[in-house]
Amino acid sequence: MSRITALQNLLAKDPEDAMARYMLANELYKDEQFAEAASELEAYLKAVEDEGAAYRILAESYVQIGKKKEARWALRQGAEAARVHHHEGMAEEFEARAKEI
């Protein structure tokens, strides 16, 4: 059984498991299933307050599926979340990446 299938099975049993959803999104991203990764990350971010890292994967997923406007939005949201959690370096990285897109 693949990690993706195992995580999908976990979520089928407990759709509120935010960590399983984040892990699934990461696996989908690594497997280049960018639209599916973005969908899982959107659900994850509706459920929990992230410190910023999830926004990076969301933004890059959006870039891969041609949604540049959404990618810049995700990076701005990620920078804001990173600053709230005192991750200045991450916030600066996100802002620089948003300018590249």
C-alpha positions in Angstrom: 0.0 0.0 0.0 1.4 3.4 -0.9 1.7 6.2 1.6 -0.9 8.2 -0.3 -3.4 5.3 -0.1 -2.6 4.8 3.6 -3.2 8.5 4.4 -6.4 8.5 2.3 -7.6 5.5 4.4 -6.8 7.4 7.6 -8.7 10.4 6.4 -11.7 8.3 5.4 -11.8 7.1 9.0 -11.3 10.5 10.5 -11.8 13.4 8.1 -11.0 15.9 10.9 -7.4 14.6 11.3 -5.5 17.7 10.2 -2.1 16.2 10.5 -3.0 13.3 8.2 -4.4 15.8 5.7 -1.2 17.8 5.8 0.9 14.6 5.3 -1.3 13.5 2.4 -0.9 16.9 0.8 2.9 16.5 1.1 2.8 13.1 -0.5 0.5 14.2 -3.3 2.9 17.1 -4.0 5.9 14.8 -4.1 4.0 12.6 -6.5 3.3 15.7 -8.7 -0.4 15.5 -8.1 -0.5 19.3 -7.7 -4.3 19.9 -8.0 -5.0 17.2 -5.4 -2.3 18.6 -3.1 -3.7 22.1 -3.4 -7.2 20.8 -2.5 -5.9 18.9 0.6 -3.9 22.0 1.7 -6.9 24.2 1.2 -8.9 21.9 3.5 -6.1 21.7 6.0 -5.7 25.5 6.2 -9.5 25.9 6.8 -9.2 23.6 9.8 -6.0 24.7 11.5 -3.7 27.7 12.0 -0.5 27.0 10.2 2.8 28.7 11.0 3.6 29.1 7.3 5.1 26.0 5.8 1.8 24.7 4.3 1.4 27.9 2.4 4.7 27.2 0.6 3.5 23.9 -0.7 0.1 25.3 -1.6 1.7 28.2 -3.5 4.0 25.9 -5.4 1.1 23.5 -6.2 -0.8 26.5 -7.6 2.2 27.5 -9.7 2.4 24.0 -11.1 -1.3 24.1 -12.2 -1.1 27.6 -13.6 -2.8 29.5 -10.9 -0.2 32.3 -10.3 -2.7 34.7 -8.7 -3.6 32.1 -6.1 0.1 31.3 -5.6 0.9 34.9 -4.8 -2.1 35.0 -2.4 -0.9 31.8 -0.7 2.6 33.3 -0.3 1.2 36.5 1.2 -0.9 34.5 3.6 2.1 32.4 4.5 4.2 35.4 5.1 1.6 36.8 7.5 1.3 33.5 9.3 5.1 33.2 9.5 5.4 36.6 11.1 2.7 35.9 13.7 4.9 32.9 14.7 8.1 34.9 14.6 9.5 33.2 11.5 10.9 36.3 9.8 13.2 34.4 7.4 10.3 32.3 6.1 8.2 35.5 5.7 10.9 37.1 3.7 11.4 34.0 1.6 7.7 34.0 0.8 7.6 37.7 -0.1 10.6 37.2 -2.5 9.0 34.2 -4.1 5.7 36.1 -4.6 7.7 38.7 -6.6 9.2 36.0 -8.8 5.8 34.6 -9.8 
